C-alpha cells in the first residue's frame, strides 16, 4: 500500500446527483417530525392522557402505565426513541448483511423508504389521548428510515471513490438541510396562520406531520429512478443452496468474528456511538427543550429551527471544504468540541430569552450537518470492499434518529429531576468520551487494514 491515491476525484456524476436527493427526501421527516414536532406533540398527547386539561409548560406529575411500569409523560418520546434504537440495532444488522447480496439494492432501499413514509403519513391520525398510536408509528418509521439509510449509505461506496466521498457526502447532507428547511418554512406558515385558516393548533401539527411523510415518499422516486440501474453485488458469493438470506446470515456471523481484524474500524464505531448519541439526543429533544424548559411557543420554536436548517446548509458545505484542506478526521474532532460548547451553553440559557436562544441555534446550525456528513465519509474509508451495507448497518444502528444511550440518559435524568436543563447538560459526557476515542483512531492504519486506497488528505 502506497501513500499515493489510486483514484483521482472526478467531476460530479449523474449517479451522485441522483443520490443526493434521498438526503433531500428523508430530511424533511427528520426535521419536521422527529426533531421539531413529534417530541412536543407526543408529549402533549401523553400529558393529556395522564393529566387531562393540563397547560403547556406545566409539569405533569401523574405517571402513565406501560405494562405496569410507571412512565412520566415527559419521558415518553425519549423512551420511544430508545426502544426504537434497541430494536433497530437488531434488525438493521440483518438487513445490512442481506443488502450486500441483493441484486437490486436501489429497489430494496426504496421499499424501506416508502414503508417509512407511509408510517409518517399515518401520524396524521394521532390525536386526543392516543399516544400509543404515536409510539407505534415512531418505532416503525425509525426502523424503516434506518433500514433505507443502510442501503443508501452503502451505495456511496459504489458511486464515489475515496477522494470524492467527503465532497459527495457533505453535499448530500447540505441539500438535506435545505430540503428540510423548505418544508419547515411551509410548516411554519401553516402554524402561524392556522387560526385564520380555521384550523386548531393540533390539526395544523397533524397536517404538517402528514406533509413530511408525503414529501419523503414522493422525492424518494428521484434516487430510485436515477440509481435503479445499479444491479448485481460486489459481496462475497454465498452457497447457492443457502440462498441470499441464509448465506447472508452465515456471512454476518463471520463479520463479527472478523471485526477484530479491523481494530481502527471498531474504535471508530465506538467513538461514533458516543458522540453521535450526543448529537442525536440534542437534535431530537431541542424543540422539547425550547417549549417545555425555555417557555417558547411552538411557532417561535419552528421559526428558530427554520433558521437552523438554512444555516446548516452552509455549515455542511463549509465542513466539506475544511475537510479537503485539513482532513475529515481533524474537522470532525473540531466539530465535536463545538457541540460540547453548545450543550454547556444550553444549560445557562434563561427562559424566554429569544436572542440568546437564536445565538445558540446559530452555533448548532454551523456544526449540525458537517460532523455527521464527514463521519459518514470517514467510516466509508474503513470498510472492506464488498461488505459496505453490512458494515453500514452497524453504523446506522447508531445514526440519526436511532440514538439510544443519549435518549435513555436524557429520559432518566428528566424522570428523576423533572428538569430538561439537567437532562441536556448530562450529554456533555457523550461528547467528551466520543472525542477522546476518536482522537485515538489511526485513520491511515485503518484504511490500510480495510484494503482501501488512501485519499490525498487522510
C-alpha positions as CSV (number, residue, x, y, z in Angstrom):
1,X,0.0,0.0,0.0
2,X,1.5,3.3,-1.1
3,X,0.6,6.8,0.1
4,X,-0.5,7.8,-3.4
5,X,-4.2,8.0,-4.1
6,X,-5.3,5.4,-6.6
7,X,-8.3,7.3,-7.9
8,X,-8.5,11.0,-8.8
9,X,-11.6,13.0,-7.9
10,X,-13.9,13.3,-10.9
11,X,-16.5,15.9,-11.9
12,X,-19.9,15.3,-10.3
13,X,-21.6,12.4,-12.0
14,X,-25.4,11.8,-12.7
15,X,-25.4,9.0,-10.2
16,X,-24.1,11.3,-7.5
17,X,-26.7,13.9,-8.4
18,X,-29.5,11.3,-8.1
19,X,-28.1,10.0,-4.8
20,X,-28.2,13.5,-3.2
21,X,-32.0,13.5,-3.5
22,X,-32.6,11.0,-0.8
23,X,-31.0,13.3,1.8
24,X,-33.4,15.9,0.5
25,X,-36.3,13.4,0.7
26,X,-35.9,11.9,4.2
27,X,-34.5,15.0,6.0
28,X,-38.0,16.5,6.0
29,X,-39.2,13.7,8.2
30,X,-36.1,14.0,10.4
31,X,-36.6,17.8,10.7
32,X,-40.3,18.4,10.8
33,X,-41.4,15.2,12.5
34,X,-38.5,13.7,14.5
35,X,-36.8,16.9,15.5
36,X,-39.4,19.7,15.7
37,X,-43.0,18.4,16.0
38,X,-43.3,14.9,17.3
39,X,-41.4,15.3,20.6
40,X,-43.6,18.1,21.9
41,X,-46.8,16.8,20.2
42,X,-46.5,13.3,21.5
43,X,-45.6,14.7,24.9
44,X,-48.7,16.9,24.9
45,X,-50.9,13.9,23.9
46,X,-49.3,11.8,26.7
47,X,-49.7,14.6,29.2
48,X,-53.4,14.9,28.2
49,X,-53.9,11.2,28.8
50,X,-52.2,11.4,32.3
51,X,-53.3,14.9,33.3
52,X,-56.5,15.9,31.4
53,X,-56.7,19.7,30.7
54,X,-53.1,20.5,31.7
55,X,-51.5,23.6,30.2
56,X,-48.3,23.5,28.0
57,X,-45.2,24.2,30.1
58,X,-46.7,22.8,33.3
59,X,-45.1,19.6,34.6
60,X,-47.4,16.6,34.9
61,X,-46.5,14.5,37.9
62,X,-49.0,11.7,37.2
63,X,-47.4,8.8,35.5
64,X,-48.7,6.7,32.7
65,X,-48.5,2.9,33.0
66,X,-46.9,0.7,30.3
67,X,-47.1,-3.0,31.2
68,X,-47.3,-2.0,34.8
69,X,-44.2,0.2,34.6
70,X,-44.7,3.9,35.6
71,X,-43.6,6.3,32.8
72,X,-43.5,10.1,33.2
73,X,-45.4,11.7,30.2
74,X,-42.4,14.0,29.6
75,X,-40.2,10.9,29.1
76,X,-42.5,9.1,26.6
77,X,-40.8,10.4,23.5
78,X,-37.2,9.8,24.8
79,X,-38.1,6.2,25.8
80,X,-39.8,5.6,22.4
81,X,-36.6,6.6,20.6
82,X,-34.6,4.4,23.0
83,X,-36.8,1.4,22.3
84,X,-36.7,2.0,18.5
85,X,-33.0,2.0,18.6
86,X,-32.6,-1.2,20.6
87,X,-34.9,-2.9,18.1
88,X,-33.1,-1.2,15.2
89,X,-29.7,-2.5,16.5
90,X,-31.0,-6.0,16.0
91,X,-33.0,-5.5,12.8
92,X,-30.6,-3.3,10.8
93,X,-27.6,-5.6,11.2
94,X,-29.5,-8.4,9.5
95,X,-30.7,-6.0,6.8
96,X,-27.1,-4.9,6.1
97,X,-26.0,-8.5,5.6
98,X,-28.8,-9.2,3.1
99,X,-28.5,-5.8,1.3
100,X,-24.9,-6.5,0.3
101,X,-26.1,-9.6,-1.6
102,X,-29.3,-8.1,-3.0
103,X,-29.2,-8.0,-6.9
104,X,-31.3,-4.8,-6.8
105,X,-30.1,-2.6,-3.9
106,X,-31.9,0.5,-5.1
107,X,-35.2,-1.3,-5.1
108,X,-34.6,-2.6,-1.6
109,X,-33.7,0.9,-0.3
110,X,-36.8,2.4,-1.9
111,X,-39.2,-0.2,-0.4
112,X,-37.9,0.6,3.1
113,X,-38.2,4.4,2.4
114,X,-41.8,4.1,1.2
115,X,-42.8,2.0,4.2
116,X,-41.3,4.6,6.5
117,X,-43.1,7.4,4.6
118,X,-46.4,5.6,4.9
119,X,-45.9,5.4,8.7
120,X,-45.1,9.1,8.8
121,X,-48.2,9.9,6.9
122,X,-50.4,7.9,9.3
123,X,-49.1,10.1,12.1
124,X,-51.9,12.4,11.0
125,X,-54.3,10.2,13.0
126,X,-52.5,10.8,16.3
127,X,-55.0,12.9,18.3
128,X,-56.7,13.2,21.7
129,X,-55.0,10.8,24.1
130,X,-53.9,8.0,21.8
131,X,-50.2,8.4,22.5
132,X,-49.9,4.6,22.0
133,X,-50.5,5.0,18.2
134,X,-47.8,7.7,18.1
135,X,-45.3,5.3,19.8
136,X,-46.0,2.5,17.4
137,X,-45.7,4.7,14.3
138,X,-42.5,6.4,15.5
139,X,-41.0,2.9,16.0
140,X,-42.0,1.8,12.5
141,X,-40.8,5.0,10.8
142,X,-37.5,5.0,12.7
143,X,-36.7,1.4,11.8
144,X,-37.6,1.9,8.1
145,X,-35.6,5.1,8.0
146,X,-32.6,3.3,9.4
147,X,-33.0,0.4,7.0
148,X,-33.3,2.6,4.0
149,X,-30.2,4.5,5.1
150,X,-28.1,1.3,5.5
151,X,-28.6,0.6,1.8
152,X,-28.4,4.3,0.7
153,X,-25.1,4.9,2.6
154,X,-23.6,1.8,1.2
155,X,-24.3,3.0,-2.3
156,X,-22.0,5.9,-1.7
157,X,-19.1,3.5,-1.9
158,X,-20.3,2.5,-5.4
159,X,-20.8,5.9,-6.9
160,X,-17.8,7.9,-5.3
161,X,-14.2,7.0,-4.9
162,X,-12.1,7.7,-1.9
163,X,-11.2,11.2,-3.0
164,X,-14.9,12.2,-3.7
165,X,-16.7,10.9,-0.7
166,X,-16.2,13.9,1.7
167,X,-17.5,16.2,-1.1
168,X,-20.4,13.9,-2.1
169,X,-21.4,13.1,1.5
170,X,-21.2,16.8,2.6
171,X,-23.3,18.0,-0.4
172,X,-25.9,15.3,0.3
173,X,-26.2,16.4,3.9
174,X,-26.3,20.1,2.9
175,X,-29.1,19.5,0.4
176,X,-30.9,17.5,3.1
177,X,-30.9,20.5,5.4
178,X,-32.0,22.7,2.5
179,X,-34.9,20.4,1.7
180,X,-35.8,20.2,5.4
181,X,-35.8,24.0,5.6
182,X,-38.1,24.4,2.6
183,X,-40.8,22.2,4.1
184,X,-40.3,23.6,7.5
185,X,-40.9,27.1,6.1
186,X,-44.2,25.8,4.8
187,X,-44.9,24.2,8.2
188,X,-44.1,27.4,9.9
189,X,-46.5,29.3,7.7
190,X,-49.3,26.9,8.5
191,X,-48.6,27.1,12.2
192,X,-48.6,30.9,12.1
193,X,-51.8,31.2,10.1
194,X,-53.8,28.2,11.4
195,X,-56.2,30.4,13.2
196,X,-57.1,32.5,10.2
197,X,-57.5,29.3,8.2
198,X,-60.0,27.9,10.7
199,X,-57.6,25.2,11.9
200,X,-56.8,24.3,15.5
201,X,-53.2,24.1,16.5
202,X,-53.4,20.4,16.9
203,X,-54.9,20.0,13.4
204,X,-52.1,22.2,12.0
205,X,-49.5,20.0,13.6
206,X,-51.2,16.8,12.2
207,X,-51.2,18.3,8.7
208,X,-47.5,19.1,9.0
209,X,-46.8,15.6,10.1
210,X,-48.6,14.3,7.0
211,X,-46.7,16.7,4.7
212,X,-43.4,15.3,5.9
213,X,-44.5,11.7,5.1
214,X,-45.7,12.7,1.6
215,X,-42.5,14.7,0.9
216,X,-40.4,11.7,2.0
217,X,-42.2,9.3,-0.2
218,X,-42.5,11.5,-3.3
219,X,-38.9,12.6,-3.5
220,X,-37.6,9.1,-3.0
221,X,-38.7,8.5,-6.6
222,X,-35.8,10.6,-7.9
223,X,-32.9,8.5,-6.4
224,X,-34.8,5.3,-7.1
225,X,-35.2,6.1,-10.8
226,X,-31.7,7.6,-11.1
227,X,-29.9,4.6,-9.4
228,X,-32.1,1.7,-10.4
229,X,-29.5,0.6,-13.0
230,X,-27.2,-0.4,-10.1
231,X,-27.6,-4.1,-10.1
232,X,-25.5,-7.1,-9.0
233,X,-23.4,-7.3,-5.9
234,X,-19.7,-6.9,-5.1
235,X,-20.1,-9.0,-1.9
236,X,-18.6,-12.4,-1.4
237,X,-20.8,-15.0,-3.2
238,X,-22.9,-17.3,-1.0
239,X,-23.6,-21.0,-1.4
240,X,-26.5,-21.4,-3.9
241,X,-28.4,-23.9,-1.7
242,X,-28.3,-21.4,1.3
243,X,-29.9,-18.6,-0.7
244,X,-29.4,-14.8,-0.1
245,X,-30.9,-14.8,3.4
246,X,-29.2,-18.0,4.7
247,X,-25.9,-17.1,3.1
248,X,-26.1,-13.5,4.4
249,X,-26.7,-14.6,8.0
250,X,-23.7,-17.0,7.8
251,X,-21.6,-14.1,6.5
252,X,-22.9,-11.9,9.3
253,X,-21.6,-14.4,11.9
254,X,-18.3,-14.3,10.1
255,X,-18.3,-10.5,10.2
256,X,-18.5,-10.4,14.0
257,X,-15.6,-12.8,14.2
258,X,-13.5,-10.8,11.7
259,X,-14.1,-7.4,13.3
260,X,-11.0,-8.0,15.5
261,X,-9.1,-7.8,12.2
262,X,-10.2,-4.1,11.8
263,X,-9.4,-2.6,15.2
264,X,-9.4,1.0,13.9
265,X,-12.9,0.4,12.4
266,X,-14.1,-0.9,15.7
267,X,-12.6,2.1,17.6
268,X,-14.3,4.5,15.2
269,X,-17.7,2.8,15.7
270,X,-17.2,3.0,19.5
271,X,-16.3,6.7,19.2
272,X,-19.3,7.3,16.9
273,X,-21.6,5.6,19.3
274,X,-20.8,8.2,21.9
275,X,-20.5,11.5,20.1
276,X,-23.4,10.7,17.7
277,X,-25.7,9.7,20.5
278,X,-25.0,13.2,22.0
279,X,-25.7,14.9,18.7
280,X,-28.9,12.9,18.0
281,X,-30.2,13.5,21.5
282,X,-29.7,17.2,21.3
283,X,-31.4,17.3,17.8
284,X,-34.3,15.1,18.9
285,X,-35.1,16.9,22.1
286,X,-34.2,20.5,21.3
287,X,-37.7,21.6,20.4
288,X,-39.0,19.9,23.5
289,X,-36.3,21.9,25.5
290,X,-37.3,25.1,23.8
291,X,-41.0,24.7,24.6
292,X,-41.1,22.9,27.9
293,X,-38.0,24.4,29.6
294,X,-37.5,27.8,28.0
295,X,-41.2,28.6,27.6
296,X,-41.3,29.4,23.9
297,X,-44.5,28.7,21.9
298,X,-44.5,26.2,19.1
299,X,-44.5,28.9,16.4
300,X,-41.3,30.5,17.8
301,X,-39.5,27.2,18.1
302,X,-40.5,26.4,14.4
303,X,-39.1,29.8,13.3
304,X,-35.8,29.1,15.2
305,X,-35.5,25.7,13.6
306,X,-36.2,27.1,10.2
307,X,-33.2,29.4,10.8
308,X,-31.1,26.5,11.8
309,X,-31.9,24.5,8.7
310,X,-30.6,27.1,6.3
311,X,-27.5,27.8,8.5
312,X,-26.9,24.1,8.5
313,X,-26.8,24.0,4.7
314,X,-23.8,26.4,4.6
315,X,-22.3,24.7,7.7
316,X,-22.2,21.4,5.9
317,X,-20.6,22.9,2.8
318,X,-18.1,24.7,5.0
319,X,-17.1,21.5,6.8
320,X,-16.7,19.7,3.5
321,X,-14.3,22.4,2.3
322,X,-12.4,22.3,5.6
323,X,-12.0,18.5,5.3
324,X,-10.5,19.0,1.8
325,X,-7.7,21.1,3.4
326,X,-7.0,19.5,6.8
327,X,-8.7,16.2,6.6
328,X,-12.1,14.9,7.7
329,X,-10.8,13.4,10.9
330,X,-9.5,16.7,12.3
331,X,-12.6,18.5,11.1
332,X,-14.9,16.2,12.9
333,X,-12.9,16.5,16.1
334,X,-13.3,20.3,15.9
335,X,-17.0,19.8,15.4
336,X,-17.4,17.7,18.5
337,X,-15.6,20.4,20.5
338,X,-18.1,22.9,19.3
339,X,-21.0,20.6,20.2
340,X,-19.6,20.5,23.8
341,X,-19.8,24.2,23.9
342,X,-23.4,24.1,22.7
343,X,-24.5,21.7,25.4
344,X,-22.9,23.7,28.2
345,X,-24.3,27.0,26.9
346,X,-27.8,25.5,26.6
347,X,-27.9,24.8,30.3
348,X,-27.4,28.5,31.1
349,X,-29.9,29.9,28.5
350,X,-32.5,31.9,30.6
351,X,-36.2,31.2,30.0
352,X,-37.9,33.3,27.3
353,X,-34.6,35.0,26.2
354,X,-35.1,34.7,22.4
355,X,-31.9,36.5,21.4
356,X,-29.7,34.1,23.4
357,X,-31.7,31.1,22.1
358,X,-31.1,32.3,18.5
359,X,-27.3,32.6,19.0
360,X,-27.3,29.1,20.4
361,X,-29.3,27.9,17.3
362,X,-26.7,29.6,15.1
363,X,-23.9,27.5,16.7
364,X,-25.9,24.4,16.2
365,X,-26.6,25.2,12.6
366,X,-22.9,25.7,11.8
367,X,-21.8,22.3,13.3
368,X,-25.0,20.3,12.7
369,X,-24.6,18.7,9.2
370,X,-20.8,18.8,8.9
371,X,-19.9,16.4,11.7
372,X,-22.5,13.9,10.5
373,X,-21.6,14.1,6.8
374,X,-17.9,13.7,7.4
375,X,-18.4,10.9,9.8
376,X,-20.2,9.0,7.1
377,X,-17.4,9.5,4.6
378,X,-14.7,8.8,7.2
379,X,-16.3,5.5,8.0
380,X,-16.7,4.5,4.4
381,X,-12.9,4.5,4.1
382,X,-12.7,1.9,6.9
383,X,-15.0,-0.7,5.4
384,X,-13.6,-3.7,3.5
385,X,-14.8,-3.8,-0.1
386,X,-17.9,-5.9,-0.7
387,X,-19.2,-5.5,2.9
388,X,-20.5,-1.9,2.7
389,X,-24.1,-2.4,3.7
390,X,-23.2,-5.0,6.3
391,X,-20.8,-2.6,8.0
392,X,-23.1,0.4,7.4
393,X,-25.8,-1.5,9.3
394,X,-23.6,-1.3,12.4
395,X,-23.1,2.4,11.7
396,X,-26.8,3.1,11.1
397,X,-27.7,1.4,14.4
398,X,-26.0,4.4,16.0
399,X,-27.1,7.0,13.4
400,X,-29.6,9.9,13.4
401,X,-33.0,9.0,14.9
402,X,-31.5,5.7,16.3
403,X,-29.5,7.0,19.2
404,X,-30.3,5.2,22.4
405,X,-27.7,5.8,25.2
406,X,-28.2,9.5,24.9
407,X,-32.0,9.4,24.9
408,X,-32.0,6.9,27.7
409,X,-29.8,9.2,29.8
410,X,-32.0,12.2,28.9
411,X,-35.2,10.4,29.8
412,X,-33.9,9.0,33.1
413,X,-32.5,12.4,34.2
414,X,-35.8,14.1,33.5
415,X,-37.7,11.2,35.2
416,X,-35.8,11.9,38.4
417,X,-35.4,15.7,38.3
418,X,-38.4,16.9,36.1
419,X,-35.9,19.3,34.6
420,X,-34.8,19.4,31.0
421,X,-31.8,21.6,31.9
422,X,-30.1,18.8,33.8
423,X,-31.2,16.3,31.2
424,X,-29.5,18.3,28.4
425,X,-26.2,19.1,30.3
426,X,-25.6,15.4,31.1
427,X,-24.9,14.9,27.4
428,X,-21.5,16.6,27.7
429,X,-20.3,13.2,28.8
430,X,-21.1,11.7,25.4
431,X,-19.1,14.4,23.6
432,X,-16.1,14.1,25.8
433,X,-15.9,10.3,25.6
434,X,-16.5,10.4,21.9
435,X,-13.8,12.9,21.2
436,X,-11.3,11.0,23.3
437,X,-12.0,7.8,21.4
438,X,-12.0,9.4,18.0
439,X,-8.6,11.1,18.7
440,X,-7.1,7.7,19.1
441,X,-8.4,6.3,15.8
442,X,-5.4,5.9,13.4
443,X,-7.1,6.6,10.1
444,X,-4.2,5.7,7.8
445,X,-3.7,2.4,9.5
446,X,-7.4,1.7,9.5
447,X,-7.7,2.4,5.7
448,X,-4.8,0.1,5.0
449,X,-6.3,-2.6,7.2
450,X,-9.6,-2.5,5.2
451,X,-7.6,-2.8,2.0
452,X,-8.7,0.6,0.6
453,X,-6.7,3.2,-1.3
454,X,-5.5,6.2,0.7
455,X,-7.2,9.5,-0.1
456,X,-5.0,12.5,-0.8
457,X,-5.7,14.0,2.6
458,X,-6.2,11.5,5.4
